[in-house]
Structures are given as structure tokens and as C-alpha cells.
């Protein structure tokens, strides 16, 4: 028997996080407090039990690129028991009820991709995970004429001041991802969770570049690159490389031994920057999309 239940208590959240850690061991997991901060009317978290035993989890929410987002996750030992089907049906029901006209999901690996295709999803984009092993003594970054670099730790106002450059970066992903809008409140909450490794490039008082670094909550030796963005007038001058070299130096000095970053189709320029800094590809994840009839069940 498959039973679906909404996540409500902190104990439920811990179970949900535990499923994510097992299904996505190479991605960071949020804390309970961080999960609580994300609660919203469009957001639904589920747990799935199979014969009374925890078997999977589900997430439905608003997508950054418009429409809904769904993520059914099933523990390996409970796959091929229709748990994923049950989760996906309930998640799609939720996004339809929110009047979204489409749903997107991520699929990495043959099994996940086949599951998505069977349920009417088609590939719309690809995301590439790149990984950099951080040495114990990464070299100091060379100077960059005319530009001053500071971390968010040195001046907490820099994160908000970098939002304009970040907005340019998000806007320029629109051809590949369909347009992304991150509100300022969310930017301030989610970016630069490792402020010492989040670097801002300034010309005088003007912010011309930003590279964020995000904490890996359950492993202090790993971190995730957040957004890297450069003012349009300063692109193709090596500034993104200069920002990320300074991140590597900081990471090395602070015990971080692996950096992980994701880039999308259409962002080959940043992928090339990463490769030049020694990042290698580990995973390719397909972004899958399905058109929906809002409010209609079973379609």
C-alpha cells in the first residue's frame, strides 16, 4: 500500500531532507530552518510510505522560469513499485490547482529520463554540473588593473549593491531558460551564505562583477558556486575568471576541498571559464517540461 502525507512537523521535514540526501548525494540539503523559510502557498512537500516504510518524497512549487516545478524522489530500494507514479500524480494535481499551465522537472540518468518521458515530459534544456577539487595551497589571484575586489564579509552592503549586476545575469539566461526573475528579498536570503568567499568587483564605488559562494550545510569541506555575473560593459575581459580565482584562494585557505557549480544550455561562456580554472563535468541533468491544463485532473 502506498500512502502519501503532507510534510507538516519538523520531524517530517527531517525525513524529507533525509530522502533528498540519499537520492541526491552530490547536492547540498537545506536545514529545517531554511525549509521553513521557503514555505509559500504554491509550495507542497510530500512524504511517501510503502507498506508503512518511508519510500520517497515529493516537491511541487513555482518554477523560477514560470509555470510549476515538480520533483518526485524515490529511495532506490523502493523503485519500480509505483511510488514515483503516485507522487507525480499528486504533485501535478497541485500545480494544476495553482493554475500553472506547465510543469518542469529535472532528470539525470536513464531511469529518471525514461520515467519523465513516459509521463509526457519532453526535454527543454540541459544543466551541467562541474566540479573543482580545491588544493590545500591554491595560488593567490593576480592583480586586475583598475578593479578592486572585496568580500561580502568586508562590507555587508555589497550583496544588495550587486543585485543590479545579478539581474543582468539572470536576464541574459532568458534565451536558454525562458527568463528568470529572482526578487531582491530572495537574493539577500539565499545568496552569499559563505560571505567570505562571495567576491564583488568594484570600479570606484560601482559594482561591475559578483561571484557568490554557498554553504554546504552538512559538509564543511564542500561548497557550491552561486551566481557569477559581470556587468555587460565589462564582459570578455577576464573579470569572471578573476572573481573565481579569488574564490578558489579563499576556499583553499578555509578548508574547502570541493567546489560544485551548475550551468545551463546557452551559458557555454561560463562553462568555458570554469574549465579554464580546472572544473570538470560530473553530471548532465535534463530539464524536462510538460504542458498542463490548469485545474484539470488526469490530463
Backbone as CSV, one residue per row, in Angstrom:
resi,resn,N_x,N_y,N_z,CA_x,CA_y,CA_z,C_x,C_y,C_z
1,UNK,0.841,-1.191,0.000,0.000,0.000,0.000,0.882,1.249,0.000
2,UNK,0.562,2.197,-0.900,1.283,3.468,-0.961,0.444,4.534,-0.280
3,UNK,1.052,5.243,0.663,0.377,6.317,1.383,1.169,7.604,1.202
4,UNK,0.480,8.678,0.812,1.108,9.994,0.684,0.636,10.879,1.827
5,UNK,1.548,11.628,2.416,1.198,12.537,3.509,1.956,13.856,3.345
6,UNK,1.298,14.928,3.698,1.924,16.254,3.632,2.965,16.387,4.727
7,UNK,4.023,17.089,4.409,5.043,17.416,5.399,4.527,18.564,6.252
8,UNK,4.490,18.355,7.545,3.980,19.389,8.449,4.932,19.662,9.608
9,UNK,5.342,18.629,10.324,6.169,18.807,11.524,7.650,18.879,11.167
10,UNK,8.467,19.295,12.130,9.913,19.283,11.923,10.414,17.857,11.707
11,UNK,9.794,16.901,12.368,10.178,15.504,12.162,9.915,15.081,10.715
12,UNK,8.791,15.548,10.154,8.505,15.274,8.743,9.578,15.893,7.848
13,UNK,9.964,17.138,8.160,10.992,17.809,7.364,12.316,17.056,7.412
14,UNK,12.681,16.542,8.566,13.921,15.773,8.676,13.865,14.521,7.804
15,UNK,12.699,13.875,7.756,12.561,12.716,6.872,12.672,13.133,5.406
16,UNK,12.041,14.237,5.053,12.093,14.741,3.677,13.540,15.056,3.282
17,UNK,14.274,15.712,4.182,15.676,16.048,3.917,16.511,14.774,3.784
18,UNK,16.215,13.770,4.603,16.966,12.510,4.542,16.787,11.827,3.185
19,UNK,15.572,11.871,2.638,15.347,11.291,1.310,16.170,12.046,0.268
20,UNK,16.142,13.373,0.338,16.924,14.163,-0.622,18.397,13.808,-0.548
21,UNK,18.936,13.672,0.656,20.358,13.355,0.795,20.699,12.015,0.140
22,UNK,19.813,11.043,0.274,20.095,9.730,-0.313,19.945,9.734,-1.830
23,UNK,18.926,10.422,-2.327,18.676,10.432,-3.763,19.650,11.361,-4.487
24,UNK,20.040,12.456,-3.842,20.937,13.445,-4.453,22.155,13.656,-3.567
25,UNK,23.031,12.649,-3.441,24.162,12.756,-2.507,25.183,13.817,-2.894
26,UNK,25.198,14.238,-4.160,26.172,15.228,-4.598,25.602,16.641,-4.635
27,UNK,24.427,16.844,-4.011,23.847,18.173,-3.918,23.612,18.527,-2.449
28,UNK,23.738,19.806,-2.088,23.518,20.189,-0.693,22.059,20.078,-0.298
29,UNK,21.826,19.811,0.971,20.458,19.734,1.501,20.231,20.905,2.457
30,UNK,19.041,21.476,2.405,18.710,22.596,3.281,18.491,22.116,4.711
31,UNK,18.601,23.024,5.648,18.274,22.734,7.039,16.775,22.888,7.245
32,UNK,16.294,22.460,8.407,14.876,22.619,8.735,14.493,24.094,8.720
33,UNK,15.328,24.943,9.323,15.017,26.376,9.356,14.958,26.958,7.945
34,UNK,15.869,26.540,7.080,15.844,27.033,5.702,14.600,26.551,4.974
35,UNK,14.196,25.322,5.232,12.974,24.812,4.613,11.752,25.593,5.080
36,UNK,11.707,25.918,6.357,10.589,26.708,6.878,10.526,28.077,6.204
37,UNK,11.691,28.665,5.944,11.726,29.994,5.325,11.193,29.981,3.902
38,UNK,11.165,28.813,3.262,10.701,28.705,1.877,9.206,28.449,1.760
39,UNK,8.516,28.267,2.880,7.101,27.931,2.837,6.294,29.028,2.124
40,UNK,5.391,28.593,1.240,4.580,29.523,0.449,3.325,28.789,-0.001
41,UNK,2.267,29.526,-0.373,1.015,28.866,-0.777,1.169,27.910,-1.951
42,UNK,2.084,28.221,-2.889,2.247,27.366,-4.063,3.129,26.149,-3.798
43,UNK,3.706,26.064,-2.640,4.707,25.034,-2.333,4.063,23.867,-1.581
44,UNK,4.365,22.654,-2.035,3.841,21.444,-1.411,4.982,20.454,-1.213
45,UNK,5.104,19.941,0.000,6.071,18.885,0.308,5.305,17.637,0.723
46,UNK,5.715,16.495,0.181,5.066,15.224,0.478,6.091,14.196,0.938
47,UNK,5.609,13.243,1.729,6.348,12.020,2.029,5.513,10.844,1.540
48,UNK,6.187,9.822,1.045,5.504,8.621,0.566,5.950,7.424,1.398
49,UNK,4.977,6.648,1.877,5.246,5.410,2.610,4.781,4.231,1.764
50,UNK,5.562,3.171,1.752,5.194,1.929,1.086,5.103,0.840,2.146
51,UNK,3.896,0.340,2.368,3.643,-0.668,3.415,4.191,-0.203,4.765
52,UNK,3.968,1.087,5.051,4.355,1.643,6.340,5.802,2.061,6.459
53,UNK,6.593,1.927,5.396,8.013,2.282,5.429,8.278,3.461,4.509
54,UNK,9.075,4.428,4.986,9.388,5.608,4.180,10.002,5.178,2.851
55,UNK,9.416,5.672,1.761,9.856,5.234,0.439,10.256,6.379,-0.481
56,UNK,9.816,7.610,-0.198,10.150,8.703,-1.095,9.598,10.029,-0.618
57,UNK,9.804,11.029,-1.427,9.342,12.380,-1.103,8.940,13.091,-2.374
58,UNK,8.244,14.201,-2.211,7.829,14.980,-3.369,7.863,16.465,-3.076
59,UNK,8.102,17.245,-4.118,8.107,18.706,-4.023,7.380,19.267,-5.223
60,UNK,6.459,20.190,-4.966,5.839,20.998,-6.011,5.960,22.455,-5.608
61,UNK,6.290,23.311,-6.574,6.497,24.721,-6.252,6.412,25.525,-7.541
62,UNK,6.530,26.819,-7.408,6.601,27.721,-8.552,8.010,27.640,-9.150
63,UNK,8.108,27.526,-10.464,9.409,27.492,-11.124,9.943,28.904,-11.327
64,UNK,11.275,29.055,-11.236,11.892,30.357,-11.489,11.663,30.830,-12.922
65,UNK,11.412,29.907,-13.838,11.242,30.265,-15.244,9.775,30.303,-15.664
66,UNK,8.870,30.297,-14.692,7.446,30.320,-14.996,6.847,28.933,-14.958
67,UNK,5.557,28.842,-14.647,4.914,27.550,-14.502,5.251,26.908,-13.171
68,UNK,4.967,25.613,-13.081,5.229,24.893,-11.852,6.481,24.042,-11.954
69,UNK,6.934,23.576,-10.795,8.095,22.685,-10.723,7.691,21.478,-9.892
70,UNK,8.071,20.279,-10.330,7.756,19.063,-9.586,9.009,18.209,-9.445
71,UNK,9.117,17.526,-8.298,10.271,16.664,-8.049,9.842,15.460,-7.222
72,UNK,9.406,14.378,-7.872,9.168,13.132,-7.143,10.497,12.403,-6.945
73,UNK,10.760,11.953,-5.721,12.019,11.255,-5.432,11.699,9.958,-4.697
74,UNK,12.295,8.865,-5.143,12.023,7.549,-4.564,13.343,6.917,-4.143
75,UNK,13.376,6.369,-2.941,14.577,5.694,-2.468,14.872,4.483,-3.342
76,UNK,16.142,4.181,-3.597,16.489,3.116,-4.552,15.809,1.784,-4.278
77,UNK,15.705,1.391,-3.014,15.150,0.078,-2.695,13.639,-0.006,-2.892
78,UNK,12.998,1.147,-3.152,11.539,1.142,-3.338,11.119,1.556,-4.743
79,UNK,12.062,1.585,-5.677,11.720,1.944,-7.044,11.035,0.773,-7.764
80,UNK,10.328,1.144,-8.843,9.551,0.172,-9.633,8.418,-0.459,-8.822
81,UNK,7.935,0.304,-7.841,6.769,-0.130,-7.051,5.629,0.873,-7.178
82,UNK,5.702,1.762,-8.186,4.679,2.767,-8.490,4.628,3.905,-7.473
83,UNK,5.656,4.005,-6.618,5.708,5.125,-5.682,5.904,6.434,-6.441
84,UNK,6.811,6.429,-7.430,7.040,7.630,-8.229,5.793,8.072,-8.966
85,UNK,5.028,7.111,-9.496,3.777,7.443,-10.186,2.811,8.154,-9.251
86,UNK,2.669,7.604,-8.034,1.726,8.182,-7.073,2.145,9.596,-6.687
87,UNK,3.440,9.786,-6.450,3.938,11.111,-6.085,3.713,12.105,-7.227
88,UNK,4.087,11.722,-8.439,3.974,12.641,-9.565,2.516,13.032,-9.808
89,UNK,1.605,12.085,-9.732,0.190,12.402,-9.937,-0.286,13.455,-8.943
90,UNK,0.093,13.293,-7.681,-0.340,14.259,-6.652,0.342,15.617,-6.866
91,UNK,1.592,15.630,-7.250,2.305,16.886,-7.467,1.724,17.641,-8.664
92,UNK,1.412,16.922,-9.736,0.810,17.578,-10.898,-0.580,18.108,-10.576
93,UNK,-1.318,17.368,-9.770,-2.629,17.841,-9.330,-2.489,19.176,-8.603
94,UNK,-1.441,19.294,-7.786,-1.229,20.534,-7.022,-0.890,21.695,-7.956
95,UNK,0.043,21.500,-8.910,0.430,22.627,-9.751,-0.722,23.040,-10.676
96,UNK,-1.550,22.078,-11.086,-2.750,22.453,-11.849,-3.691,23.306,-11.004
97,UNK,-3.864,22.906,-9.748,-4.758,23.664,-8.859,-4.241,25.080,-8.629
98,UNK,-2.934,25.278,-8.791,-2.349,26.620,-8.673,-2.436,27.395,-9.990
99,UNK,-3.100,26.781,-10.994,-3.325,27.409,-12.302,-2.051,27.620,-13.108
100,UNK,-1.052,26.753,-12.903,0.118,26.773,-13.762,-0.205,26.023,-15.050
101,UNK,0.283,26.515,-16.176,-0.016,25.881,-17.460,1.073,24.928,-17.924
102,UNK,2.120,24.759,-17.109,3.174,23.814,-17.444,3.868,23.393,-16.156
103,UNK,4.592,22.282,-16.259,5.391,21.804,-15.128,6.763,21.410,-15.649
104,UNK,7.792,21.740,-14.899,9.149,21.338,-15.261,9.692,20.427,-14.172
105,UNK,10.645,19.589,-14.566,11.295,18.675,-13.639,12.709,18.438,-14.135
106,UNK,13.585,17.968,-13.233,14.945,17.622,-13.609,15.083,16.105,-13.635
107,UNK,15.824,15.598,-14.607,16.038,14.154,-14.712,17.485,13.895,-15.096
108,UNK,18.184,13.129,-14.273,19.567,12.740,-14.555,19.647,11.222,-14.465
109,UNK,20.158,10.599,-15.493,20.256,9.150,-15.509,19.166,8.536,-16.348
110,UNK,19.435,7.373,-16.959,18.479,6.747,-17.877,17.121,6.453,-17.250
111,UNK,17.105,5.973,-15.997,15.839,5.631,-15.365,14.949,6.838,-15.168
112,UNK,15.528,7.936,-14.651,14.746,9.151,-14.417,14.259,9.754,-15.724
113,UNK,15.104,9.740,-16.748,14.711,10.303,-18.041,13.575,9.482,-18.650
114,UNK,13.683,8.152,-18.588,12.622,7.288,-19.125,11.312,7.516,-18.384
115,UNK,11.381,7.685,-17.063,10.185,7.948,-16.260,9.516,9.242,-16.712
116,UNK,10.319,10.290,-16.897,9.755,11.575,-17.320,9.119,11.472,-18.701
117,UNK,9.787,10.791,-19.617,9.231,10.660,-20.968,7.918,9.886,-20.955
118,UNK,7.834,8.835,-20.131,6.592,8.056,-20.063,5.427,8.899,-19.579
119,UNK,5.731,9.934,-18.791,4.666,10.765,-18.217,4.479,12.072,-18.977
120,UNK,4.911,12.108,-20.224,4.578,13.232,-21.091,5.513,14.423,-21.021
121,UNK,6.651,14.299,-20.339,7.629,15.387,-20.292,8.566,15.279,-21.492
122,UNK,9.021,16.420,-21.979,9.994,16.453,-23.071,11.151,17.358,-22.664
123,UNK,12.308,17.083,-23.214,13.497,17.875,-22.857,13.351,19.305,-23.348
124,UNK,13.657,20.263,-22.471,13.613,21.669,-22.845,14.950,22.370,-22.637
125,UNK,15.846,21.765,-21.879,17.105,22.418,-21.537,18.003,21.368,-20.895
126,UNK,19.270,21.689,-20.752,20.196,20.813,-20.045,21.006,21.638,-19.059
127,UNK,21.290,21.048,-17.914,22.129,21.678,-16.904,23.334,20.780,-16.658
128,UNK,24.501,21.390,-16.615,25.750,20.657,-16.478,26.367,20.960,-15.112
129,UNK,26.645,19.897,-14.358,27.322,20.038,-13.076,28.829,19.916,-13.304
130,UNK,29.564,20.926,-12.855,31.022,20.908,-12.932,31.605,20.940,-11.520
131,UNK,32.721,20.254,-11.348,33.319,20.084,-10.027,34.796,20.474,-10.087
132,UNK,35.253,21.145,-9.053,36.674,21.532,-8.942,37.220,21.048,-7.606
133,UNK,38.220,20.169,-7.655,38.937,19.795,-6.439,39.820,20.977,-6.042
134,UNK,39.716,21.399,-4.789,40.451,22.571,-4.308,41.716,22.099,-3.607
135,UNK,42.850,22.607,-4.057,44.119,22.233,-3.457,44.318,22.865,-2.086
136,UNK,45.220,22.291,-1.316,45.492,22.819,0.022,46.183,24.171,-0.035
137,UNK,46.828,24.491,-1.153,47.535,25.769,-1.289,47.294,26.336,-2.683
138,UNK,46.087,26.777,-2.940,45.786,27.427,-4.213,46.540,28.761,-4.296
139,UNK,47.068,29.110,-5.470,47.855,30.353,-5.585,46.993,31.596,-5.432
140,UNK,47.632,32.673,-5.023,46.951,33.960,-4.962,46.579,34.408,-6.372
141,UNK,45.423,35.027,-6.499,44.987,35.526,-7.810,45.823,36.743,-8.200
142,UNK,46.169,36.876,-9.481,46.926,38.054,-9.906,46.084,39.325,-9.809
143,UNK,46.736,40.441,-9.793,46.032,41.721,-9.742,45.283,41.952,-11.064
144,UNK,44.291,42.815,-10.983,43.478,43.160,-12.156,43.407,44.685,-12.176
145,UNK,44.047,45.286,-13.154,44.183,46.739,-13.189,42.823,47.441,-13.200
146,UNK,42.696,48.420,-12.321,41.518,49.270,-12.296,40.344,48.721,-11.517
147,UNK,40.471,47.493,-10.992,39.363,46.868,-10.284,39.799,46.503,-8.871
148,UNK,38.924,46.779,-7.913,39.158,46.436,-6.514,38.202,45.323,-6.132
149,UNK,38.705,44.320,-5.421,37.892,43.169,-5.037,37.678,43.164,-3.522
150,UNK,36.435,42.928,-3.122,36.090,42.828,-1.707,35.139,41.657,-1.511
151,UNK,35.182,41.068,-0.328,34.210,40.030,0.000,33.003,40.657,0.683
152,UNK,31.907,39.927,0.689,30.698,40.396,1.362,30.939,40.486,2.868
153,UNK,31.847,39.696,3.394,32.210,39.819,4.813,32.774,41.197,5.115
154,UNK,33.563,41.739,4.202,34.201,43.039,4.431,33.203,44.187,4.401
155,UNK,32.114,44.034,3.640,31.102,45.084,3.552,29.761,44.422,3.231
156,UNK,28.912,44.291,4.240,27.643,43.570,4.072,26.706,44.252,3.078
157,UNK,26.904,45.541,2.797,26.037,46.233,1.840,26.311,45.799,0.399
158,UNK,27.445,45.131,0.179,27.821,44.777,-1.188,26.839,43.810,-1.831
159,UNK,26.240,42.924,-1.031,25.339,41.951,-1.620,24.143,42.642,-2.265
160,UNK,23.537,43.584,-1.574,22.412,44.311,-2.161,22.872,45.165,-3.336
161,UNK,24.045,45.743,-3.233,24.563,46.577,-4.320,24.873,45.748,-5.569
162,UNK,25.147,44.448,-5.383,25.452,43.574,-6.517,24.186,43.088,-7.227
163,UNK,23.027,43.381,-6.671,21.774,42.853,-7.227,21.541,43.336,-8.657
164,UNK,21.931,44.562,-8.980,21.717,45.079,-10.340,22.514,44.270,-11.355
165,UNK,23.764,43.948,-11.027,24.577,43.117,-11.918,23.997,41.705,-12.000
166,UNK,23.534,41.188,-10.853,22.912,39.864,-10.843,21.690,39.830,-11.743
167,UNK,20.888,40.890,-11.717,19.682,40.948,-12.542,20.042,40.921,-14.026
168,UNK,21.146,41.560,-14.395,21.618,41.455,-15.778,21.945,40.007,-16.116
169,UNK,22.635,39.328,-15.200,22.995,37.938,-15.431,21.789,37.051,-15.600
170,UNK,20.791,37.205,-14.739,19.569,36.412,-14.866,18.844,36.713,-16.173
171,UNK,18.781,37.982,-16.543,18.092,38.356,-17.778,18.758,37.732,-18.995
172,UNK,20.066,37.617,-18.954,20.793,37.089,-20.105,20.732,35.575,-20.197
173,UNK,20.130,34.917,-19.215,19.858,33.487,-19.320,18.532,33.217,-20.027
174,UNK,17.802,34.264,-20.404,16.431,34.101,-20.873,16.324,33.271,-22.141
175,UNK,17.289,33.366,-23.054,17.183,32.606,-24.290,17.204,31.112,-24.042
176,UNK,17.989,30.678,-23.049,18.097,29.247,-22.771,17.028,28.772,-21.800
177,UNK,16.750,29.550,-20.773,15.904,29.066,-19.681,14.506,29.661,-19.659
178,UNK,14.199,30.600,-20.550,12.853,31.140,-20.602,12.645,32.331,-19.704
179,UNK,13.718,32.901,-19.170,13.602,34.079,-18.319,13.556,33.726,-16.853
180,UNK,14.422,34.335,-16.065,14.475,34.081,-14.630,14.384,35.416,-13.898
181,UNK,13.526,35.481,-12.915,13.419,36.666,-12.070,13.570,36.236,-10.618
182,UNK,14.568,36.764,-9.938,14.801,36.477,-8.532,14.549,37.759,-7.745
183,UNK,13.511,37.816,-6.913,13.243,39.034,-6.146,14.405,39.376,-5.210
184,UNK,14.548,40.653,-4.909,15.635,41.102,-4.046,15.609,40.393,-2.696
185,UNK,14.427,40.231,-2.119,14.332,39.573,-0.811,14.924,38.165,-0.862
186,UNK,14.607,37.443,-1.914,15.148,36.085,-2.043,16.647,36.118,-2.297
187,UNK,17.099,37.056,-3.109,18.530,37.215,-3.381,19.308,37.416,-2.078
188,UNK,18.824,38.300,-1.237,19.508,38.582,0.029,19.467,37.388,0.976
189,UNK,18.411,36.586,0.879,18.276,35.424,1.760,19.142,34.255,1.310
190,UNK,19.193,34.006,0.003,19.772,32.759,-0.496,21.200,32.875,-0.994
191,UNK,21.629,34.059,-1.412,22.972,34.204,-1.961,23.997,34.477,-0.852
192,UNK,25.262,34.227,-1.185,26.394,34.576,-0.320,26.263,34.000,1.083
193,UNK,25.814,32.750,1.187,25.739,32.123,2.513,27.123,31.765,3.048
194,UNK,28.140,31.857,2.194,29.538,31.905,2.632,30.063,33.288,2.240
195,UNK,29.799,34.306,3.054,30.116,35.680,2.643,31.598,35.924,2.428
196,UNK,32.452,35.210,3.149,33.884,35.406,2.954,34.364,34.988,1.585
197,UNK,33.681,34.004,0.975,34.033,33.539,-0.357,33.167,34.111,-1.453
198,UNK,32.312,35.060,-1.125,31.461,35.740,-2.108,32.125,37.069,-2.435
199,UNK,32.607,37.184,-3.664,33.518,38.259,-4.041,32.820,39.255,-4.969
200,UNK,33.044,40.536,-4.711,32.470,41.611,-5.518,33.609,42.390,-6.160
201,UNK,33.456,42.709,-7.434,34.427,43.533,-8.159,33.890,44.953,-8.259
202,UNK,34.727,45.924,-7.908,34.305,47.327,-7.913,35.272,48.184,-8.715
203,UNK,34.700,49.157,-9.417,35.465,50.237,-10.026,35.013,51.502,-9.320
204,UNK,35.852,52.021,-8.437,35.386,53.056,-7.525,34.330,52.457,-6.615
205,UNK,33.142,53.073,-6.586,32.036,52.542,-5.789,31.061,51.710,-6.631
206,UNK,31.339,51.573,-7.917,30.423,50.871,-8.812,30.722,49.373,-8.831
207,UNK,29.692,48.569,-8.604,29.839,47.120,-8.686,29.792,46.707,-10.151
208,UNK,30.844,46.000,-10.602,30.892,45.562,-12.009,30.946,44.039,-12.123
209,UNK,31.020,43.348,-10.995,31.036,41.890,-11.057,30.767,41.276,-9.703
210,UNK,30.280,40.047,-9.727,29.940,39.345,-8.483,30.103,37.847,-8.701
211,UNK,30.637,37.160,-7.703,30.699,35.697,-7.700,30.349,35.224,-6.296
212,UNK,29.220,34.531,-6.175,28.745,34.087,-4.867,29.215,32.690,-4.524
213,UNK,29.282,32.415,-3.227,29.630,31.084,-2.741,28.613,30.683,-1.677
214,UNK,28.139,29.439,-1.779,27.051,28.958,-0.933,27.540,27.831,-0.033
215,UNK,27.095,27.860,1.229,27.480,26.839,2.194,26.842,25.502,1.856
216,UNK,27.555,24.428,2.149,27.058,23.059,2.027,26.751,22.616,3.448
217,UNK,25.485,22.631,3.817,25.112,22.567,5.223,25.658,21.363,5.978
218,UNK,25.750,20.213,5.305,26.149,19.013,6.029,27.573,18.560,5.715
219,UNK,28.388,19.436,5.098,29.780,19.085,4.814,30.580,20.370,4.636
220,UNK,31.377,20.713,5.636,32.123,21.976,5.599,33.291,21.937,4.622
221,UNK,33.605,20.769,4.063,34.690,20.689,3.088,34.199,20.896,1.660
222,UNK,32.901,21.109,1.476,32.337,21.330,0.151,31.576,22.659,0.141
223,UNK,31.481,23.262,-1.031,30.697,24.490,-1.199,30.198,24.534,-2.633
224,UNK,29.182,25.351,-2.854,28.592,25.484,-4.190,28.773,26.906,-4.693
225,UNK,29.209,27.046,-5.932,29.243,28.362,-6.546,27.824,28.858,-6.758
226,UNK,27.547,30.054,-6.289,26.282,30.691,-6.593,26.374,31.383,-7.940
227,UNK,25.657,32.463,-8.095,25.675,33.178,-9.366,27.025,33.864,-9.571
228,UNK,27.545,33.780,-10.779,28.661,34.626,-11.214,28.128,35.518,-12.320
229,UNK,28.245,36.829,-12.143,27.704,37.770,-13.128,28.650,38.955,-13.280
230,UNK,28.767,39.429,-14.505,29.629,40.574,-14.810,28.799,41.603,-15.573
231,UNK,28.952,42.861,-15.210,28.284,43.947,-15.917,28.567,43.826,-17.416
232,UNK,27.548,44.062,-18.236,27.687,43.869,-19.680,28.858,44.657,-20.260
233,UNK,29.139,45.835,-19.719,30.235,46.652,-20.244,31.610,46.072,-19.921
234,UNK,31.657,45.120,-18.977,32.937,44.584,-18.528,33.151,43.129,-18.939
235,UNK,32.304,42.608,-19.763,32.446,41.210,-20.160,33.553,41.027,-21.189
236,UNK,34.036,39.775,-21.272,35.107,39.375,-22.197,36.421,40.084,-21.890
237,UNK,36.625,40.405,-20.614,37.895,41.000,-20.184,38.567,40.151,-19.101
238,UNK,38.049,38.949,-18.871,38.660,38.077,-17.872,38.227,38.351,-16.444
239,UNK,37.168,39.169,-16.280,36.773,39.532,-14.925,36.116,38.358,-14.199
240,UNK,35.318,37.552,-14.900,34.712,36.381,-14.257,35.799,35.439,-13.748
241,UNK,36.839,35.237,-14.556,37.961,34.387,-14.127,38.646,34.977,-12.901
242,UNK,38.846,36.287,-12.898,39.494,36.939,-11.756,38.674,36.760,-10.483
243,UNK,37.368,36.888,-10.584,36.493,36.695,-9.422,36.592,35.260,-8.901
244,UNK,36.522,34.296,-9.800,36.501,32.896,-9.379,37.872,32.426,-8.893
245,UNK,38.949,33.008,-9.404,40.273,32.677,-8.857,40.362,33.108,-7.396
246,UNK,39.783,34.238,-7.080,39.801,34.700,-5.687,38.941,33.801,-4.798
247,UNK,37.865,33.273,-5.350,37.078,32.302,-4.598,37.891,31.046,-4.298
248,UNK,38.643,30.578,-5.281,39.460,29.379,-5.078,40.495,29.600,-3.984
249,UNK,41.111,30.770,-3.981,42.098,31.075,-2.947,41.452,31.082,-1.571
250,UNK,40.280,31.701,-1.483,39.583,31.744,-0.193,39.158,30.352,0.244
251,UNK,38.622,29.571,-0.684,38.169,28.216,-0.363,39.328,27.377,0.165
252,UNK,40.470,27.466,-0.496,41.634,26.702,-0.071,42.048,27.063,1.344
253,UNK,42.068,28.357,1.655,42.504,28.821,2.973,41.496,28.504,4.068
254,UNK,40.269,28.151,3.689,39.216,27.908,4.684,38.734,26.454,4.710
255,UNK,39.572,25.543,4.243,39.310,24.120,4.422,38.332,23.503,3.446
256,UNK,37.940,24.242,2.410,37.031,23.679,1.408,37.858,22.920,0.381
257,UNK,37.430,21.699,0.082,38.206,20.834,-0.809,37.460,20.469,-2.091
258,UNK,36.206,20.903,-2.217,35.478,20.672,-3.461,34.489,21.796,-3.688
259,UNK,34.503,22.344,-4.896,33.522,23.333,-5.324,32.664,22.718,-6.423
260,UNK,31.359,22.968,-6.345,30.405,22.435,-7.311,29.647,23.601,-7.929
261,UNK,29.427,23.541,-9.233,28.665,24.593,-9.900,27.813,23.992,-11.000
262,UNK,26.713,24.674,-11.328,25.796,24.245,-12.385,25.682,25.357,-13.422
263,UNK,25.722,24.969,-14.702,25.481,25.921,-15.787,24.422,25.348,-16.714
264,UNK,23.719,26.233,-17.416,22.615,25.828,-18.272,23.027,25.896,-19.743
265,UNK,22.239,25.217,-20.578,22.381,25.383,-22.015,22.284,26.872,-22.350
266,UNK,23.169,27.347,-23.184,23.189,28.768,-23.501,24.187,29.538,-22.678
267,UNK,24.762,28.900,-21.667,25.750,29.571,-20.825,27.122,28.914,-21.008
268,UNK,27.443,28.595,-22.269,28.713,27.933,-22.557,29.908,28.805,-22.204
269,UNK,29.730,30.139,-22.227,30.826,31.023,-21.861,31.297,30.793,-20.439
270,UNK,30.342,30.684,-19.493,30.721,30.448,-18.098,31.292,29.048,-17.927
271,UNK,30.751,28.090,-18.691,31.294,26.737,-18.608,32.757,26.724,-19.059
272,UNK,33.067,27.500,-20.087,34.444,27.590,-20.568,35.352,28.239,-19.528
273,UNK,34.838,29.284,-18.855,35.603,29.907,-17.763,35.926,28.865,-16.699
274,UNK,34.924,28.074,-16.313,35.128,27.047,-15.294,36.170,26.022,-15.739
275,UNK,36.075,25.588,-16.988,37.039,24.608,-17.487,38.458,25.166,-17.444
276,UNK,38.594,26.450,-17.758,39.907,27.077,-17.692,40.477,27.126,-16.290
277,UNK,39.597,27.046,-15.297,40.022,27.061,-13.892,40.155,25.649,-13.313
278,UNK,39.968,24.629,-14.153,40.175,23.259,-13.690,38.927,22.511,-13.289
279,UNK,37.740,23.076,-13.531,36.493,22.347,-13.254,36.311,21.248,-14.306
280,UNK,35.743,20.118,-13.885,35.438,19.025,-14.805,33.958,18.660,-14.677
281,UNK,33.375,18.170,-15.756,31.960,17.800,-15.759,31.745,16.490,-15.015
282,UNK,30.749,16.470,-14.125,30.398,15.252,-13.405,29.019,14.729,-13.813
283,UNK,28.050,15.621,-13.985,26.685,15.199,-14.257,26.057,16.111,-15.304
284,UNK,25.231,15.529,-16.173,24.373,16.307,-17.067,22.929,15.976,-16.707
285,UNK,22.178,17.009,-16.333,20.789,16.831,-15.933,19.883,17.469,-16.981
286,UNK,18.865,16.727,-17.404,17.911,17.253,-18.376,16.791,17.996,-17.657
287,UNK,16.481,19.156,-18.177,15.315,19.895,-17.704,14.141,19.477,-18.589
288,UNK,13.133,18.874,-17.996,12.004,18.311,-18.729,10.762,19.170,-18.488
289,UNK,9.936,19.310,-19.515,8.763,20.174,-19.427,7.525,19.441,-19.931
290,UNK,6.399,19.687,-19.271,5.121,19.114,-19.701,4.069,20.207,-19.664
291,UNK,3.322,20.325,-20.742,2.225,21.285,-20.787,1.043,20.726,-19.989
292,UNK,0.314,21.614,-19.324,-0.803,21.204,-18.466,-2.055,22.001,-18.829
293,UNK,-3.191,21.439,-18.444,-4.447,22.181,-18.485,-4.729,22.608,-17.058
294,UNK,-4.578,23.881,-16.701,-4.759,24.306,-15.318,-6.092,23.863,-14.751
295,UNK,-6.035,23.320,-13.536,-7.257,22.943,-12.826,-7.872,21.642,-13.276
296,UNK,-7.316,20.995,-14.326,-7.914,19.765,-14.856,-7.173,18.555,-14.317
297,UNK,-7.885,17.598,-13.761,-7.265,16.386,-13.226,-7.068,15.370,-14.335
298,UNK,-5.991,14.583,-14.180,-5.784,13.429,-15.024,-5.416,13.733,-16.464
299,UNK,-4.949,14.967,-16.755,-4.579,15.298,-18.130,-3.100,15.646,-18.185
